[in-house]
Amino acid sequence: MTDAPSFPSDLFAAQKRLHELYAEIADFPTARALPWSVEPLDGWEDEKAAHGGKVEKRGRPASPGWSDDDKAAYEKLWAELLETAEIVNGHRYFADFEGPDRVKERMRLKQAALPATVKAADVDTDAPAPEDLAQAV
């Protein structure tokens, strides 16, 4: 996006990495075809009467849990995400802004650093405006 040059390069890079980390964490269980539960858990079956008198079967199979390696990899991602979020949120660039202006700058940075695969149409246009959020705080 065209707003990128107006941000310090280290801040912009950290925000881009933050977007990547959120995507990696969200996709982690699916990408590795992991069981539904991190820890081993028994499965269950349940039947529920649905509309029209049909019986719906619900439940999950037993989960063996994640391997120690998968748990460690996930924790490593979370640790990097937290560290990167601290870099972004505590960056000296934002010291020049207060209140609603700070919120606007943070939102502008997030939008500018969105991955190219995310189109403007994918962004929630019904979300409150940054100035509305700042006033609500």
C-alpha positions in Angstrom: 0.0 0.0 0.0 1.1 3.6 -0.5 1.1 4.5 3.3 4.0 2.2 4.1 6.8 4.9 3.5 5.2 7.2 6.0 5.9 4.8 8.9 9.3 4.0 10.3 10.6 0.9 8.5 11.1 -1.1 11.8 7.5 -0.4 12.9 6.1 -1.3 9.5 8.1 -4.5 9.4 6.9 -5.5 12.9 3.3 -4.9 12.0 3.6 -7.0 8.8 5.2 -9.8 10.9 2.3 -9.4 13.4 -0.2 -10.0 10.7 1.7 -13.1 9.5 1.9 -14.5 13.1 -1.8 -14.1 13.6 -2.4 -16.0 10.4 0.1 -18.7 11.3 -1.5 -19.2 14.7 -5.0 -19.4 13.3 -3.9 -21.9 10.7 -1.6 -23.9 13.0 -3.9 -26.9 13.9 -5.3 -27.2 10.4 -1.9 -26.9 8.6 -0.5 -29.7 10.8 -3.7 -31.8 10.8 -3.7 -31.8 14.6 -6.4 -33.3 16.8 -9.1 -31.0 18.0 -7.8 -30.9 21.6 -4.3 -30.0 22.7 -4.5 -32.3 25.7 -5.8 -35.9 25.4 -9.6 -35.9 26.0 -12.4 -38.5 25.6 -14.8 -38.1 22.8 -18.5 -37.9 23.1 -21.7 -38.5 21.1 -25.0 -36.7 21.5 -28.3 -36.8 19.8 -30.5 -33.7 19.6 -33.9 -33.4 18.0 -33.7 -30.8 15.2 -36.4 -28.9 13.6 -38.8 -31.1 11.6 -38.4 -34.0 13.9 -35.0 -35.2 12.5 -32.5 -36.4 15.0 -29.1 -34.7 14.7 -26.0 -36.6 15.8 -23.3 -34.5 17.2 -20.0 -35.2 19.0 -16.3 -35.6 18.6 -14.0 -38.6 18.5 -11.5 -39.1 21.3 -8.4 -36.8 21.0 -4.9 -38.1 21.6 -3.8 -34.6 22.1 -0.9 -32.8 20.4 2.7 -34.0 20.5 5.2 -32.2 22.7 6.9 -30.9 19.5 3.6 -29.4 18.3 2.9 -27.8 21.6 6.4 -26.3 21.7 6.1 -24.9 18.2 2.7 -23.4 19.0 4.1 -21.8 22.2 7.0 -20.4 20.3 4.7 -18.8 17.8 2.7 -17.2 20.7 5.9 -15.9 22.3 7.0 -14.3 19.1 3.5 -12.8 18.6 3.6 -11.3 22.1 7.1 -9.9 21.6 6.2 -8.4 18.2 2.9 -6.9 19.6 5.0 -5.2 22.3 7.3 -3.8 19.6 4.4 -2.4 17.6 2.3 -1.1 20.5 5.2 0.4 22.4 6.9 2.0 19.4 8.1 5.6 19.9 6.3 6.6 16.7 3.0 6.6 18.5 4.3 9.0 21.2 3.5 11.9 18.9 -0.2 11.1 18.9 -2.9 11.2 21.6 -6.4 9.9 22.0 -8.3 9.4 18.8 -5.3 10.4 16.7 -3.3 7.5 18.1 -6.1 5.1 17.3 -6.3 6.4 13.8 -2.5 6.0 13.3 -2.6 2.4 14.7 -5.5 1.6 12.3 -3.7 3.2 9.4 -0.6 1.1 10.1 -2.6 -2.1 10.4 -4.3 -1.4 7.0 -1.1 -0.4 5.3 0.7 -3.5 6.5 -2.0 -6.0 5.4 -0.7 -8.8 3.3 -1.3 -8.4 -0.4 -3.5 -11.5 -0.3 -6.0 -9.6 1.8 -8.1 -7.4 -0.3 -10.0 -4.3 0.9 -13.2 -6.2 0.3 -12.1 -8.8 2.9 -11.8 -6.1 5.6 -14.9 -5.6 7.8 -16.5 -2.4 6.6 -19.2 -2.6 9.3 -16.6 -2.2 12.0 -16.7 1.0 14.1 -14.6 3.9 12.9 -11.4 4.4 14.9 -12.7 7.8 16.2 -15.8 6.0 17.5 -13.6 3.4 19.3 -11.5 6.1 20.9 -14.5 8.0 22.2 -15.9 4.8 23.7 -12.8 4.2 25.8 
